[in-house]
Amino acid sequence: MDLHFGDSEPTDEERAAVDALLGPPQSSWEGADRDGTGPADLRWARGGRAARDRRDLLLPGLHAVNDRIGWISDGALDYLCRRLTVPPAEAYGVATFYALFSVKPRPRTVLHVCTDIACAPAGAADVLAAARDRLGPGSGVLVQSSPCLGLCERAPAALAVRAGETVRTAVAAPATPDAAVLAATAPESAPEEPAAAMAVPQAGRAELTLLRRVGVVDPASLDDYRAHGGYTALRRAFELGPAGVIREVTDSGLVGRGGAAFPTGVKWKATASQPDHPHFLVCNADESEPGTFKDRVLMEGDPYALVEAMTVAGYATGAHKGYLYLRGEYPRALRRMEHAVAQARSRGFLGEDVLGMGYAFDIEIRRGAGAYICGEETALFNSIEGRRGEPRSKPPFPVEKGLFGKPTAENNVETLVNVLPILTMGAPAYAAIGTGRSTGPKLFCVSGSVERPGVYELPFGATLGELLELAGVRDGLRAVLLGGAAGGFVRADELGIPLTFEGTREAGATLGSGVVMAFDDTVPLPRLLLRIAEFFRDESCGQCVPCRVGTVRQEEALHRIADRTGADAAGDIALLREVGRAMKDASICGLGQTAWNAVESAIDRLGAYK
């Protein structure tokens, strides 16, 4: 490997940030002082493999520097690359891939103001403009617009991050100019973020399954979790054995809740049967779909449930290591999950001998850094491995060659948490919830023009109208976006659509991850569609031509027709259809394949430009 390092040197603070993660350097080749007083300079060939095996620490290393300094200098990047034996050119490509990192000098405090499709109609532009006006160049704060922060039930939202030896974060949601400025200038004085239960209007109801503990138990207390049925499912799993757990999950009819709806039992069985070892489990907690926040609420309100569910999944698939890839914009969820993992480990629920049953399993938390594409499973694997978060071509599939080239089972938070009631109530009882082809309960993220936004739990088969009635839909409803930016619109007279995978499909819509965003007639639909197009253009990884070029052409066409209607827009609409078909047919991953969905449905279903 030919490593070309520059002449820039890290500051003492940057060096300390990297060394806190990796330990002190062992030789001058790794960046130790070359004055003869430090470690020996001999470089042994036997160390090359060990150094390459630490490539996956690149993303945590970039976080360490960015958290301490607020940005990543050439000197810091070079030092990190020396420590990990990573070519600086590759590391630069990784650092510039993520929205939360900066390789240019910036203030230690960054205020992210969400301007995405949930926050824009709620006045996000006014908050952003006021914050920029009041926090000018001399304020020590960088104010920037942000894609969805996952706080859609409290739109508009802002997140302030202050770098330092201890990173400080503050959320302003619903954000006013005053609240946003306070969060950025004095995060320790910002109002306490509401509890996760505030995002669950049904909190405390006995009929809930997945949300029954949110708002009822202390999310920091392992004892409280156990007192409310915690770790019953894991004990049941040990009684059944790995094959028995997979059989129960298969018989329950559980399918993935991230949008693809792939049978979970099939995925687990395929992973468990692979002769190549080790096996890995990955929990995808990088929900970045605009309008989605259910996984955040689960992690903030019931973190031990995810720890238990990951342990069950690891046991079933033969994995002894689980990775929780957690969205970088979720500081509270990160704190809750770090505490839960540490407590579970200290009490014997994780580690070398889980519950004294001879099974070893542990969880490592990895933070994302602002990249929607990393919600795609193979892009997520690349991110964990210290590479750009670009999707891989399939086959081979992750159950054969996934994380680190080994068999990997990947599920999102909601899917994994569903495994717990399957084991406690039994597969037949679980399958009796919902419909024959869409079994169990489902979480829906409701936001927009409703009185009670939040996460709702309903059995599959409830209608869209029943869900919106629970949320208190406002007068003047014009359209509902199902599935988020990658989903599609339905009209206000189509509220009888059953909320199942097959029901929405037959209606020409998609259930996706469970986003239900209502828009009344005050929302300018052309501007909303333009924001969706801007989102996909920003979030495309650029790896394949259909998506890299198509998302730009889509945005350009929508810009041209945003203020025009009727015949003037006909040519651009025809172009949009052509570009949309190309993206759908030829893109490598789901981002490009779905980037046209919402625009297409708005044109055909809503008559957006008539």
Secondary structure as UniProt FT lines:
FT   HELIX           12..22
FT   HELIX           28..30
FT   HELIX           45..47
FT   HELIX           48..52
FT   TURN            53..54
FT   HELIX           55..57
FT   HELIX           58..69
FT   HELIX           74..84
FT   HELIX           88..95
FT   TURN            96..97
FT   TURN            99..100
FT   STRAND          109..114
FT   TURN            117..119
FT   HELIX           120..122
FT   HELIX           124..134
FT   HELIX           137..139
FT   STRAND          141..146
FT   HELIX           152..154
FT   STRAND          158..162
FT   STRAND          168..172
FT   HELIX           177..185
FT   HELIX           187..189
FT   HELIX           196..199
FT   TURN            201..204
FT   TURN            206..207
FT   TURN            212..216
FT   TURN            219..220
FT   HELIX           222..227
FT   TURN            228..231
FT   HELIX           232..252
FT   HELIX           264..272
FT   STRAND          279..285
FT   TURN            290..291
FT   HELIX           294..301
FT   HELIX           303..317
FT   STRAND          319..326
FT   TURN            328..329
FT   HELIX           331..346
FT   TURN            347..348
FT   HELIX           354..356
FT   STRAND          361..367
FT   HELIX           372..375
FT   HELIX           377..384
FT   TURN            385..386
FT   TURN            398..400
FT   HELIX           403..405
FT   STRAND          408..412
FT   HELIX           413..425
FT   HELIX           427..431
FT   STRAND          441..448
FT   STRAND          454..459
FT   TURN            460..461
FT   HELIX           464..471
FT   TURN            475..476
FT   STRAND          477..482
FT   HELIX           484..486
FT   STRAND          488..491
FT   TURN            492..493
FT   TURN            495..496
FT   HELIX           501..506
FT   TURN            507..508
FT   TURN            512..513
FT   STRAND          515..520
FT   TURN            521..522
FT   HELIX           525..539
FT   HELIX           545..561
FT   TURN            562..563
FT   HELIX           566..569
FT   HELIX           570..586
FT   HELIX           590..594
FT   TURN            595..596
FT   HELIX           597..606
FT   TURN            608..609
//
